[in-house]
Amino acid sequence: MTWDEEHDVVVVGAGGGGLTGAWAAARAGLDVLLVEATDRYGGTTAYSGGGMWFPGNAVLREAGAADDTAEARDYFHAVVGDRTPRALQDAFLAAGPRLVDELLTDEALVFEPFPWPDYYGAVPGAREVRQIRALALDPTELGPLKDTVRPTLKVDRAGAPAPAELIGGQALVGRLLLALSRLPQAQLRLRAACAELVVEDGRVVGILTEQPDGTRRIRARRGVLIASGGFEQNAAMRAAYGVPGSVAGAMGPEGNLGRAIQAAIDVGADTDLMDQAWWAPGLAHPDGTTSFSLWFTGGIFIDRDGRRFVNESLPYDRIGRAVIDRQRAGTVDATYWMVYDDREGLAPPVRSTTLPLAPHEEYVAAGLWHTADTLPELAEALGVPGEELESTVRRFNVFAEAGHDDDHGRGDEPYDRAFSGGGSPLVPITKGPFHAAAFGLSDLGTKGGLRTDEHARVLATTGEVIPGLYAAGNSMAAVSGTTYPAGGNPIAASMVFSHLAVQHLTESEER
């Protein structure tokens, strides 16, 4: 191979994980190149709230909110079970606080506690504060990098005005970029997609990138880290692996096509969890898309028979999985309905729809929103049995009056009450006219990918390590398996395994 350029480390992908990996490599004195397929840095992280789930870290300890790490480990093990190797789980939990300690040595990286309940509140060890997030950042501090941070979803897809400050996931991306800009060993490159991995004598030694000026052959003397996100925007790949839902409900950036994952598969890498994603209920929009939605202040979800089928205040991934289960059982269609009354008006009682709502009349014209004076009339419009819908609402109203949901336990866990001021989330459906809004399945990205060991080394289909190749984030088969233990778990895991990858390739060379 004749190389166009050489570096110690090549990082593929510029989300929270990739940026952390590049930062760690540059801080270790390595010559690192980060390549990003799209025209912006940030990946899915930039679209997110930016929470990072690092139990027992220094930021939480200083605020008096840190818990016993053994308790967090027991919680994580109980939720994830044996779907992923215990060594992988323990590596994630042990390395998180150490990573935060290292991040805090860089003055560009400043964090605060981010209260947000764990997603399995009934499991022993669950807590309400285990996340941190980056402090807001004035984008002018980034200088020439100011316009390279991926906008929020509302800005990127709907053209909404950009906020004055970088907050949430954008703040994390911005601060990592700021830190990287001060490290001369780090080079960042946009519009450079990983097309192939180069293997010599069984070791990954570089990549081929597709760039506006053509293909470049880039050698990686120490290793290649793939942290380029999932494949949620690749319809063919979703179909091949049987991922429920569709591109129309995918919240990841358009560049999340799984090309680097496929490049690794092509050189013998093993995969796992390829039919999995970070699910959510998605409000259906007139343009055919569904968008990740949470913070419900009322309403119930019904199946094709007019019956409730889920605790509507559960964490979004758990609702999404309930939808998938019912769809596979044949009781919930691709489109299902939220039924609510008129106490908040015509629009559904959803405080966060991720994307801005279109005009009301467009939802009505598309058959996505219905209104009727009575529940039987609403049922007729939805094509569900009228008597069953009336019975369902009547039963729910009894629960709301009593303050306990005997059917689905809505309000039993801390997360259920996170958006109702700690009070009951059970809001009766009594004030006509009555309304219904269409929902579908949405996802925050696929979570299946390359199978790794506890050092983030990619494993071959033979079970052996592929030397020189590492993976993290949604390019890696998720450490949390088929569950979503807590908000901030995806970003934290991406950062941790990127950091572990750099630690391993650095230490291996030293030995």
KOLGUMAR-133394 format. One record per residue (C-alpha): residue number from 1; residue in one letter; x, y, z. Coordinates in nm, 4 decimals, decimal comma. Example, Ala and Ser with C-alpha at 12.3 -4.5 7.8 and 13.67 -1.06 7.14 Angstrom:
REM KOLGUMAR-133394
SITE    i  aa        xx        yy        zz
SITE    1   A    1,2300   -0,4500    0,7800
SITE    2   S    1,3670   -0,1060    0,7140
***
This chain:
REM KOLGUMAR-133394
SITE    i  aa        xx        yy        zz
SITE    1   M    0,0000    0,0000    0,0000
SITE    2   T    0,1222    0,3463   -0,0886
SITE    3   W   -0,0085    0,5869    0,1751
SITE    4   D   -0,1233    0,9437    0,1178
SITE    5   E   -0,0684    1,0287    0,4848
SITE    6   E    0,0187    0,8624    0,8146
SITE    7   H   -0,0887    0,9166    1,1743
SITE    8   D   -0,0554    0,7291    1,5021
SITE    9   V   -0,4326    0,7020    1,5484
SITE   10   V   -0,7265    0,7490    1,3135
SITE   11   V   -1,0666    0,8108    1,4731
SITE   12   V   -1,3760    0,7649    1,2569
SITE   13   G   -1,6717    0,9753    1,3691
SITE   14   A   -1,7099    1,3039    1,5556
SITE   15   G   -1,9794    1,2455    1,8161
SITE   16   G   -1,9109    1,2552    2,1887
SITE   17   G   -1,7195    0,9268    2,1740
SITE   18   G   -1,5033    1,0043    1,8729
SITE   19   L   -1,4149    1,3493    2,0031
SITE   20   T   -1,3246    1,2011    2,3426
SITE   21   G   -1,1047    0,9401    2,1780
SITE   22   A   -0,9260    1,2008    1,9683
SITE   23   W   -0,8782    1,4209    2,2753
SITE   24   A   -0,7375    1,1335    2,4807
SITE   25   A   -0,4973    1,0304    2,2049
SITE   26   A   -0,3722    1,3855    2,1517
SITE   27   R   -0,3316    1,4375    2,5265
SITE   28   A   -0,1166    1,1238    2,5314
SITE   29   G    0,1117    1,2867    2,2774
SITE   30   L   -0,0081    1,0842    1,9796
SITE   31   D   -0,0577    1,2219    1,6309
SITE   32   V   -0,4309    1,1745    1,5757
SITE   33   L   -0,6579    1,2362    1,2785
SITE   34   L   -1,0352    1,2467    1,3285
SITE   35   V   -1,2443    1,2006    1,0144
SITE   36   E   -1,6144    1,2850    0,9998
SITE   37   A   -1,8311    1,1837    0,7026
SITE   38   T   -2,0665    1,4841    0,7178
SITE   39   D   -2,0105    1,8596    0,7102
SITE   40   R   -2,0548    1,9088    1,0878
SITE   41   Y   -1,8998    1,7747    1,4071
SITE   42   G   -2,1211    1,6330    1,6784
SITE   43   G   -2,3111    1,3338    1,5419
SITE   44   T   -2,6110    1,2192    1,7419
SITE   45   T   -2,4570    1,3735    2,0549
SITE   46   A   -2,5256    1,7217    1,9191
SITE   47   Y   -2,8957    1,6386    1,8892
SITE   48   S   -2,9165    1,5091    2,2461
SITE   49   G   -2,9642    1,6584    2,5899
SITE   50   G   -2,5985    1,5834    2,6507
SITE   51   G   -2,6411    1,3833    2,9711
SITE   52   M   -2,3588    1,1463    3,0673
SITE   53   W   -2,4287    0,8588    3,3065
SITE   54   F   -2,1138    0,8216    3,5174
SITE   55   P   -2,2120    0,6917    3,8645
SITE   56   G   -1,9801    0,8000    4,1443
SITE   57   N   -1,7865    1,0619    3,9460
SITE   58   A   -1,6048    1,3628    4,0930
SITE   59   V   -1,8614    1,6196    3,9764
SITE   60   L   -2,1363    1,4373    4,1632
SITE   61   R   -1,9157    1,3834    4,4683
SITE   62   E   -1,8384    1,7544    4,4916
SITE   63   A   -2,2117    1,8295    4,4771
SITE   64   G   -2,2836    1,5697    4,7454
SITE   65   A   -2,4814    1,3570    4,5009
SITE   66   A   -2,2441    1,0680    4,4332
SITE   67   D   -2,3613    0,7190    4,5220
SITE   68   D   -2,1818    0,3994    4,6110
SITE   69   T   -2,0331    0,2608    4,2888
SITE   70   A   -2,1114   -0,0925    4,4067
SITE   71   E   -2,4792    0,0043    4,4233
SITE   72   A   -2,4631    0,1378    4,0682
SITE   73   R   -2,2930   -0,1811    3,9544
SITE   74   D   -2,5644   -0,3969    4,1118
SITE   75   Y   -2,8315   -0,1848    3,9458
SITE   76   F   -2,6674   -0,2055    3,6020
SITE   77   H   -2,6120   -0,5813    3,6303
SITE   78   A   -2,9746   -0,6351    3,7345
SITE   79   V   -3,1118   -0,4316    3,4440
SITE   80   V   -2,8795   -0,5583    3,1701
SITE   81   G   -2,8544   -0,9156    3,2934
SITE   82   D   -2,6247   -1,1519    3,1057
SITE   83   R   -2,7074   -1,0215    2,7571
SITE   84   T   -2,3595   -0,8667    2,7422
SITE   85   P   -2,0387   -0,9953    2,9057
SITE   86   R   -2,0028   -0,9024    3,2717
SITE   87   A   -1,6420   -0,7943    3,2049
SITE   88   L   -1,7706   -0,5416    2,9501
SITE   89   Q   -2,0265   -0,4043    3,1944
SITE   90   D   -1,7747   -0,3758    3,4764
SITE   91   A   -1,5203   -0,2039    3,2511
SITE   92   F   -1,7792    0,0613    3,1640
SITE   93   L   -1,8773    0,1249    3,5245
SITE   94   A   -1,5216    0,1311    3,6614
SITE   95   A   -1,3775    0,3495    3,3869
SITE   96   G   -1,6453    0,6225    3,3943
SITE   97   P   -1,5282    0,8053    3,7084
SITE   98   R   -1,1654    0,7769    3,5941
SITE   99   L   -1,2541    0,9338    3,2615
SITE  100   V   -1,4308    1,2233    3,4347
SITE  101   D   -1,1207    1,2788    3,6516
SITE  102   E   -0,9111    1,3095    3,3373
SITE  103   L   -1,1587    1,5324    3,1558
SITE  104   L   -1,1596    1,7718    3,4507
SITE  105   T   -0,7853    1,8342    3,4065
SITE  106   D   -0,8683    2,0292    3,0890
SITE  107   E   -0,9985    2,3789    3,1623
SITE  108   A   -1,2213    2,3684    2,8535
SITE  109   L   -1,4220    2,0808    2,9993
SITE  110   V   -1,6590    2,1945    3,2736
SITE  111   F   -1,9568    1,9926    3,3999
SITE  112   E   -2,2490    2,0065    3,6418
SITE  113   P   -2,4858    1,7484    3,7933
SITE  114   F   -2,7904    1,6734    3,5794
SITE  115   P   -3,0794    1,5292    3,7841
SITE  116   W   -3,2674    1,2671    3,5827
SITE  117   P   -3,4121    0,9430    3,7278
SITE  118   D   -3,2753    0,6057    3,6220
SITE  119   Y   -3,5053    0,4243    3,3820
SITE  120   Y   -3,5839    0,1172    3,5935
SITE  121   G   -3,6921    0,2839    3,9138
SITE  122   A   -3,8274   -0,0327    4,0746
SITE  123   V   -3,4915   -0,2113    4,0501
SITE  124   P   -3,2856   -0,1894    4,3710
SITE  125   G   -3,0076    0,0627    4,3384
SITE  126   A   -3,1909    0,2993    4,1031
SITE  127   R   -3,1275    0,6661    4,1767
SITE  128   E   -3,2457    1,0044    4,0563
SITE  129   V   -2,9060    1,1741    4,0110
SITE  130   R   -2,6252    0,9920    3,8299
SITE  131   Q   -2,5775    1,2120    3,5255
SITE  132   I   -2,3629    1,5143    3,4523
SITE  133   R   -2,3685    1,7513    3,1559
SITE  134   A   -2,1411    2,0124    3,0064
SITE  135   L   -2,1944    2,3754    3,1017
SITE  136   A   -2,3329    2,6023    2,8300
SITE  137   L   -2,0765    2,7517    2,5933
SITE  138   D   -2,0675    3,0755    2,3953
SITE  139   P   -2,0014    2,9533    2,0397
SITE  140   T   -1,7746    3,2504    1,9684
SITE  141   E   -1,5188    3,0850    2,1986
SITE  142   L   -1,4682    2,8264    1,9267
SITE  143   G   -1,3335    3,0811    1,6808
SITE  144   P   -1,3137    2,9278    1,3306
SITE  145   L   -1,4805    2,6102    1,4561
SITE  146   K   -1,7930    2,8026    1,5597
SITE  147   D   -1,9992    2,7070    1,2552
SITE  148   T   -1,8824    2,3456    1,2441
SITE  149   V   -2,0909    2,2201    1,5374
SITE  150   R   -2,3940    2,0237    1,4219
SITE  151   P   -2,7113    2,2232    1,4988
SITE  152   T   -2,9921    2,0920    1,7143
SITE  153   L   -3,2588    1,8801    1,5463
SITE  154   K   -3,5040    2,1685    1,5347
SITE  155   V   -3,2486    2,3852    1,3567
SITE  156   D   -3,1054    2,1120    1,1362
SITE  157   R   -3,4324    1,9619    1,0128
SITE  158   A   -3,6926    2,2311    1,0650
SITE  159   G   -3,4960    2,5521    1,0170
SITE  160   A   -3,5735    2,6867    1,3632
SITE  161   P   -3,3594    2,9783    1,4877
SITE  162   A   -3,0347    2,8668    1,6481
SITE  163   P   -3,0067    2,9338    2,0238
SITE  164   A   -2,7554    3,1937    2,1358
SITE  165   E   -2,5584    2,9424    2,3438
SITE  166   L   -2,4491    2,5856    2,2920
SITE  167   I   -2,6328    2,3778    2,5514
SITE  168   G   -2,6917    2,0086    2,6160
SITE  169   G   -2,5200    1,7825    2,3653
SITE  170   Q   -2,4023    2,0806    2,1624
SITE  171   A   -2,2226    2,2140    2,4693
SITE  172   L   -2,0414    1,8827    2,5150
SITE  173   V   -1,9400    1,8758    2,1493
SITE  174   G   -1,8354    2,2404    2,1589
SITE  175   R   -1,6232    2,1969    2,4708
SITE  176   L   -1,4507    1,8875    2,3315
SITE  177   L   -1,3788    2,0776    2,0092
SITE  178   L   -1,2432    2,3680    2,2127
SITE  179   A   -1,0147    2,1308    2,4025
SITE  180   L   -0,8996    1,9642    2,0798
SITE  181   S   -0,8297    2,2979    1,9135
SITE  182   R   -0,5632    2,3606    2,1773
SITE  183   L   -0,3821    2,0332    2,1087
SITE  184   P   -0,1468    2,0574    1,8105
SITE  185   Q   -0,1280    1,6787    1,7750
SITE  186   A   -0,4955    1,6603    1,6737
SITE  187   Q   -0,6237    1,7121    1,3199
SITE  188   L   -0,9963    1,7251    1,2395
SITE  189   R   -1,1402    1,6662    0,8947
SITE  190   L   -1,4993    1,6990    0,7697
SITE  191   R   -1,6522    1,5340    0,4618
SITE  192   A   -1,4219    1,2344    0,4927
SITE  193   A   -1,6155    0,9060    0,4972
SITE  194   C   -1,4534    0,5770    0,5918
SITE  195   A   -1,5052    0,3534    0,2880
SITE  196   E   -1,2701    0,0644    0,3660
SITE  197   L   -1,0317   -0,0687    0,6266
SITE  198   V   -0,6855   -0,1743    0,5179
SITE  199   V   -0,5529   -0,4998    0,6634
SITE  200   E   -0,1964   -0,6279    0,6467
SITE  201   D   -0,0954   -0,9601    0,8012
SITE  202   G   -0,4234   -0,9766    0,9915
SITE  203   R   -0,3874   -0,6284    1,1445
SITE  204   V   -0,5887   -0,3172    1,0597
SITE  205   V   -0,3273   -0,0636    0,9537
SITE  206   G   -0,5340    0,2142    0,7999
SITE  207   I   -0,8436    0,3302    0,6179
SITE  208   L   -0,9540    0,4529    0,2787
SITE  209   T   -1,1584    0,7719    0,2941
SITE  210   E   -1,3858    0,9244    0,0344
SITE  211   Q   -1,3390    1,3021    0,0337
SITE  212   P   -1,4393    1,5815   -0,2029
SITE  213   D   -1,0893    1,5693   -0,3539
SITE  214   G   -1,1011    1,1928   -0,4053
SITE  215   T   -0,9991    0,8792   -0,2190
SITE  216   R   -0,7168    0,9012    0,0338
SITE  217   R   -0,5169    0,6146    0,1823
SITE  218   I   -0,4476    0,6938    0,5479
SITE  219   R   -0,2176    0,4794    0,7575
SITE  220   A   -0,2809    0,4354    1,1309
SITE  221   R    0,0407    0,3275    1,3019
SITE  222   R   -0,1221    0,2460    1,6366
SITE  223   G   -0,4853    0,1784    1,5554
SITE  224   V   -0,8220    0,2783    1,4101
SITE  225   L   -1,1140    0,3679    1,6384
SITE  226   I   -1,4607    0,3457    1,4820
SITE  227   A   -1,7068    0,5698    1,6669
SITE  228   S   -1,9192    0,6827    1,3745
SITE  229   G   -2,2672    0,6128    1,5090
SITE  230   G   -2,5217    0,3570    1,4036
SITE  231   F   -2,6985    0,2753    1,0769
SITE  232   E   -3,0473    0,4076    1,1520
SITE  233   Q   -3,0529    0,6188    0,8342
SITE  234   N   -2,9730    0,3215    0,6086
SITE  235   A   -3,3043    0,1649    0,5012
SITE  236   A   -3,1415   -0,1338    0,3317
SITE  237   M   -2,9251   -0,2148    0,6328
SITE  238   R   -3,2232   -0,1795    0,8694
SITE  239   A   -3,4191   -0,4246    0,6546
SITE  240   A   -3,1290   -0,6693    0,6339
SITE  241   Y   -3,0994   -0,6899    1,0121
SITE  242   G   -3,4705   -0,6636    1,0927
SITE  243   V   -3,4638   -0,3352    1,2838
SITE  244   P   -3,8242   -0,2382    1,3694
SITE  245   G   -3,9486    0,1004    1,2533
SITE  246   S   -3,8064    0,2897    0,9590
SITE  247   V   -3,5820    0,5737    0,8507
SITE  248   A   -3,8897    0,7989    0,8798
SITE  249   G   -3,8689    0,7657    1,2579
SITE  250   A   -3,4908    0,7828    1,2931
SITE  251   M   -3,3592    1,0786    1,4908
SITE  252   G   -2,9897    1,0296    1,4058
SITE  253   P   -2,8042    1,2536    1,1580
SITE  254   E   -2,8211    1,1775    0,7878
SITE  255   G   -2,4637    1,0500    0,7888
SITE  256   N   -2,5464    0,7554    1,0161
SITE  257   L   -2,5421    0,4998    0,7370
SITE  258   G   -2,3257    0,2337    0,8988
SITE  259   R   -2,0471    0,2510    0,6407
SITE  260   A   -1,7662    0,2074    0,8923
SITE  261   I   -1,9526   -0,0799    1,0594
SITE  262   Q   -1,9847   -0,2475    0,7193
SITE  263   A   -1,6164   -0,1848    0,6464
SITE  264   A   -1,5305   -0,3728    0,9653
SITE  265   I   -1,7712   -0,6557    0,8805
SITE  266   D   -1,5988   -0,6828    0,5425
SITE  267   V   -1,2675   -0,7602    0,7145
SITE  268   G   -1,4168   -1,0275    0,9399
SITE  269   A   -1,5536   -0,8361    1,2398
SITE  270   D   -1,8289   -0,9923    1,4464
SITE  271   T   -2,1498   -0,8073    1,5344
SITE  272   D   -2,4227   -0,8266    1,7945
SITE  273   L   -2,7576   -0,6617    1,8744
SITE  274   M   -2,8019   -0,5641    1,5111
SITE  275   D   -3,1828   -0,5638    1,5345
SITE  276   Q   -3,1792   -0,3232    1,8298
SITE  277   A   -3,2159    0,0542    1,8717
SITE  278   W   -3,2794    0,3156    2,1392
SITE  279   W   -3,6577    0,3250    2,0966
SITE  280   A   -3,9235    0,5861    2,1652
SITE  281   P   -4,2859    0,6648    2,0868
SITE  282   G   -4,2952    0,9064    1,7951
SITE  283   L   -4,5588    1,1671    1,7185
SITE  284   A   -4,6644    1,1243    1,3543
SITE  285   H   -4,6256    1,4321    1,1329
SITE  286   P   -4,7931    1,5231    0,8010
SITE  287   D   -4,4665    1,4773    0,6098
SITE  288   G   -4,4656    1,1061    0,6949
SITE  289   T   -4,2057    1,1219    0,9718
SITE  290   T   -4,2406    1,0340    1,3388
SITE  291   S   -4,0397    1,2213    1,6007
SITE  292   F   -3,9134    1,1139    1,9420
SITE  293   S   -4,1620    1,2444    2,1973
SITE  294   L   -4,1719    1,2603    2,5765
SITE  295   W   -4,3088    1,4670    2,8656
SITE  296   F   -4,6730    1,3621    2,8384
SITE  297   T   -4,9031    1,5703    3,0588
SITE  298   G   -5,2100    1,3628    2,9836
SITE  299   G   -5,3566    1,1121    2,7424
SITE  300   I   -5,3528    0,7348    2,7076
SITE  301   F   -5,2245    0,5065    2,4310
SITE  302   I   -5,4725    0,2545    2,2897
SITE  303   D   -5,4381   -0,0550    2,0725
SITE  304   R   -5,6516   -0,1560    1,7758
SITE  305   D   -5,9229   -0,2773    2,0155
SITE  306   G   -5,9462    0,0544    2,1978
SITE  307   R   -5,7635   -0,0725    2,5072
SITE  308   R   -5,4682    0,0729    2,6959
SITE  309   F   -5,1555   -0,1361    2,6542
SITE  310   V   -4,8759    0,0490    2,8365
SITE  311   N   -4,7829    0,2855    3,1167
SITE  312   E   -4,7702    0,6080    2,9160
SITE  313   S   -4,5271    0,7719    3,1594
SITE  314   L   -4,2580    0,5065    3,1324
SITE  315   P   -3,9135    0,6024    2,9998
SITE  316   Y   -3,9332    0,6297    2,6211
SITE  317   D   -3,7319    0,3166    2,5382
SITE  318   R   -3,9575    0,1037    2,7566
SITE  319   I   -4,2659    0,2449    2,5826
SITE  320   G   -4,1063    0,1818    2,2447
SITE  321   R   -4,0330   -0,1794    2,3370
SITE  322   A   -4,3906   -0,2257    2,4571
SITE  323   V   -4,5122   -0,0960    2,1207
SITE  324   I   -4,2847   -0,3388    1,9354
SITE  325   D   -4,4027   -0,6308    2,1494
SITE  326   R   -4,7687   -0,5478    2,0794
SITE  327   Q   -4,6999   -0,4985    1,7088
SITE  328   R   -4,5421   -0,8418    1,6919
SITE  329   A   -4,8417   -0,9837    1,8777
SITE  330   G   -5,0744   -0,8165    1,6274
SITE  331   T   -5,2630   -0,5961    1,8747
SITE  332   V   -5,0968   -0,2641    1,7834
SITE  333   D   -5,0631   -0,1347    1,4288
SITE  334   A   -4,7759    0,0661    1,2827
SITE  335   T   -4,9871    0,3692    1,3724
SITE  336   Y   -5,1491    0,3794    1,7148
SITE  337   W   -5,3392    0,6510    1,8985
SITE  338   M   -5,3061    0,8788    2,1958
SITE  339   V   -5,6540    0,9670    2,3257
SITE  340   Y   -5,6922    1,2819    2,5379
SITE  341   D   -5,9505    1,5412    2,6331
SITE  342   D   -5,9801    1,9144    2,5696
SITE  343   R   -5,8278    2,0476    2,8939
SITE  344   E   -5,5123    2,1574    2,7047
SITE  345   G   -5,6787    2,2232    2,3704
SITE  346   L   -5,6534    2,0558    2,0321
SITE  347   A   -5,2845    1,9642    2,0284
SITE  348   P   -5,1765    1,6452    2,2066
SITE  349   P   -5,0507    1,6893    2,5651
SITE  350   V   -4,6855    1,6397    2,4696
SITE  351   R   -4,4372    1,8988    2,5914
SITE  352   S   -4,1416    1,7702    2,3880
SITE  353   T   -4,2043    1,6597    2,0305
SITE  354   T   -3,8364    1,7079    1,9306
SITE  355   L   -3,9436    1,8757    1,6065
SITE  356   P   -4,1802    2,1752    1,5807
SITE  357   L   -4,5447    2,1032    1,5090
SITE  358   A   -4,6918    2,1811    1,1696
SITE  359   P   -5,0181    2,3813    1,1543
SITE  360   H   -5,3102    2,1964    1,3151
SITE  361   E   -5,5080    2,1730    0,9914
SITE  362   E   -5,2276    1,9749    0,8244
SITE  363   Y   -5,2529    1,6987    1,0849
SITE  364   V   -5,6299    1,6904    1,0397
SITE  365   A   -5,6024    1,6787    0,6597
SITE  366   A   -5,3510    1,3930    0,6844
SITE  367   G   -5,5868    1,1956    0,9097
SITE  368   L   -5,3414    1,2124    1,1997
SITE  369   W   -5,5513    1,4155    1,4439
SITE  370   H   -5,9206    1,3591    1,5123
SITE  371   T   -6,1772    1,5388    1,7269
SITE  372   A   -6,5293    1,4309    1,8260
SITE  373   D   -6,7912    1,5392    2,0764
SITE  374   T   -6,8228    1,1903    2,2244
SITE  375   L   -6,5928    0,8948    2,2752
SITE  376   P   -6,8047    0,6616    2,0512
SITE  377   E   -6,7779    0,9167    1,7699
SITE  378   L   -6,4025    0,9408    1,8231
SITE  379   A   -6,3767    0,5623    1,8223
SITE  380   E   -6,5587    0,5472    1,4884
SITE  381   A   -6,3078    0,7917    1,3383
SITE  382   L   -6,0196    0,5801    1,4683
SITE  383   G   -6,1695    0,2490    1,3608
SITE  384   V   -6,1761    0,1001    1,7107
SITE  385   P   -6,4737   -0,0436    1,9056
SITE  386   G   -6,6698    0,2411    2,0670
SITE  387   E   -6,7870    0,0479    2,3717
SITE  388   E   -6,4327   -0,0717    2,4406
SITE  389   L   -6,2887    0,2792    2,4195
SITE  390   E   -6,5585    0,4123    2,6531
SITE  391   S   -6,4874    0,1317    2,8986
SITE  392   T   -6,1124    0,1927    2,8785
SITE  393   V   -6,1485    0,5635    2,9486
SITE  394   R   -6,3985    0,5042    3,2281
SITE  395   R   -6,1616    0,2582    3,3978
SITE  396   F   -5,8661    0,4936    3,3572
SITE  397   N   -6,0647    0,7790    3,5097
SITE  398   V   -6,1335    0,5661    3,8170
SITE  399   F   -5,7592    0,5109    3,8547
SITE  400   A   -5,6930    0,8833    3,8102
SITE  401   E   -5,9433    0,9666    4,0836
SITE  402   A   -5,7899    0,7076    4,3191
SITE  403   G   -5,4350    0,8129    4,2329
SITE  404   H   -5,3154    0,4645    4,1383
SITE  405   D   -5,3042    0,2830    3,8050
SITE  406   D   -5,3963   -0,0774    3,8833
SITE  407   D   -5,3442   -0,1909    3,5240
SITE  408   H   -5,0042   -0,0532    3,4264
SITE  409   G   -4,8599    0,1172    3,7347
SITE  410   R   -4,8385    0,4639    3,5828
SITE  411   G   -4,6840    0,6847    3,8477
SITE  412   D   -4,5204    0,4058    4,0483
SITE  413   E   -4,1594    0,4931    3,9552
SITE  414   P   -3,9697    0,8227    3,9962
SITE  415   Y   -3,9340    0,8756    3,6204
SITE  416   D   -4,3124    0,8463    3,5812
SITE  417   R   -4,3481    1,1540    3,8023
SITE  418   A   -4,0541    1,3502    3,6604
SITE  419   F   -4,2784    1,5627    3,4400
SITE  420   S   -4,5655    1,6100    3,6850
SITE  421   G   -4,3785    1,7866    3,9623
SITE  422   G   -4,3520    1,4660    4,1599
SITE  423   G   -4,7284    1,4243    4,1697
SITE  424   S   -4,9516    1,1709    3,9999
SITE  425   P   -4,9275    1,1679    3,6178
SITE  426   L   -5,2814    1,0290    3,5973
SITE  427   V   -5,4974    1,2949    3,4316
SITE  428   P   -5,8631    1,1985    3,3761
SITE  429   I   -6,0182    1,2153    3,0313
SITE  430   T   -6,3472    1,3901    3,1023
SITE  431   K   -6,3622    1,7278    2,9266
SITE  432   G   -6,5092    1,7156    2,5773
SITE  433   P   -6,4603    1,7403    2,2934
SITE  434   F   -6,2273    1,4402    2,2811
SITE  435   H   -5,9181    1,4103    2,0665
SITE  436   A   -5,6764    1,1538    1,9269
SITE  437   A   -5,3288    1,1949    1,7773
SITE  438   A   -5,1418    0,9362    1,5722
SITE  439   F   -4,8130    0,7951    1,6954
SITE  440   G   -4,5621    0,5548    1,5479
SITE  441   L   -4,2239    0,4110    1,6401
SITE  442   S   -3,9198    0,6364    1,6609
SITE  443   D   -3,5601    0,5727    1,7559
SITE  444   L   -3,2594    0,7704    1,8738
SITE  445   G   -3,0261    0,5485    1,6743
SITE  446   T   -2,9433    0,1830    1,6299
SITE  447   K   -2,7421    0,0199    1,9089
SITE  448   G   -2,6178   -0,2933    1,7334
SITE  449   G   -2,2659   -0,2956    1,6021
SITE  450   L   -1,9207   -0,4419    1,6312
SITE  451   R   -1,8627   -0,6860    1,9121
SITE  452   T   -1,5770   -0,5791    2,1389
SITE  453   D   -1,3925   -0,6849    2,4499
SITE  454   E   -1,3487   -0,4732    2,7631
SITE  455   H   -1,0629   -0,2789    2,5988
SITE  456   A   -1,2903   -0,1799    2,3080
SITE  457   R   -1,0940   -0,4106    2,0762
SITE  458   V   -1,3110   -0,5410    1,7923
SITE  459   L   -1,3570   -0,9175    1,7844
SITE  460   A   -1,3604   -1,1290    1,4707
SITE  461   T   -1,6290   -1,3857    1,3928
SITE  462   T   -1,3753   -1,6433    1,5165
SITE  463   G   -1,3792   -1,4792    1,8601
SITE  464   E   -1,0215   -1,3552    1,8234
SITE  465   V   -0,9220   -0,9883    1,8551
SITE  466   I   -0,8669   -0,8004    1,5293
SITE  467   P   -0,5394   -0,6176    1,6043
SITE  468   G   -0,5427   -0,2451    1,5421
SITE  469   L   -0,9220   -0,2077    1,5356
SITE  470   Y   -1,1371   -0,0576    1,8132
SITE  471   A   -1,5023    0,0512    1,8359
SITE  472   A   -1,7227    0,2615    2,0617
SITE  473   G   -2,0626    0,4297    2,0714
SITE  474   N   -2,3418    0,3141    1,8437
SITE  475   S   -2,0828    0,1553    1,6142
SITE  476   M   -2,0179   -0,0918    1,8973
SITE  477   A   -2,2685   -0,3499    2,0188
SITE  478   A   -2,4103   -0,1673    2,3206
SITE  479   V   -2,2805   -0,2617    2,6642
SITE  480   S   -2,6391   -0,2246    2,7908
SITE  481   G   -2,7654   -0,5030    2,5626
SITE  482   T   -3,1380   -0,4862    2,4946
SITE  483   T   -3,2064   -0,2353    2,7722
SITE  484   Y   -3,1676    0,1395    2,8288
SITE  485   P   -3,0674    0,1577    3,1974
SITE  486   A   -3,0587    0,5356    3,2291
SITE  487   G   -3,0545    0,8607    3,0393
SITE  488   G   -2,7005    0,9518    2,9392
SITE  489   N   -2,5963    0,5866    2,9172
SITE  490   P   -2,5343    0,5928    2,5371
SITE  491   I   -2,3089    0,9005    2,5394
SITE  492   A   -2,1250    0,7900    2,8523
SITE  493   A   -2,0561    0,4434    2,7087
SITE  494   S   -1,9355    0,5950    2,3824
SITE  495   M   -1,6934    0,8215    2,5671
SITE  496   V   -1,5732    0,5486    2,8040
SITE  497   F   -1,4967    0,2871    2,5395
SITE  498   S   -1,3278    0,5452    2,3162
SITE  499   H   -1,1088    0,6336    2,6134
SITE  500   L   -1,0410    0,2669    2,6927
SITE  501   A   -0,9446    0,2089    2,3296
SITE  502   V   -0,6861    0,4880    2,3409
SITE  503   Q   -0,5524    0,3640    2,6738
SITE  504   H   -0,5078    0,0166    2,5298
SITE  505   L   -0,3371    0,1171    2,2059
SITE  506   T   -0,1066    0,3512    2,4013
SITE  507   E   -0,0121    0,0925    2,6626
SITE  508   S    0,0299   -0,1825    2,4026
SITE  509   E    0,2844    0,0227    2,2127
SITE  510   E    0,4714    0,1075    2,5294
SITE  511   R    0,4968   -0,2621    2,6186
***
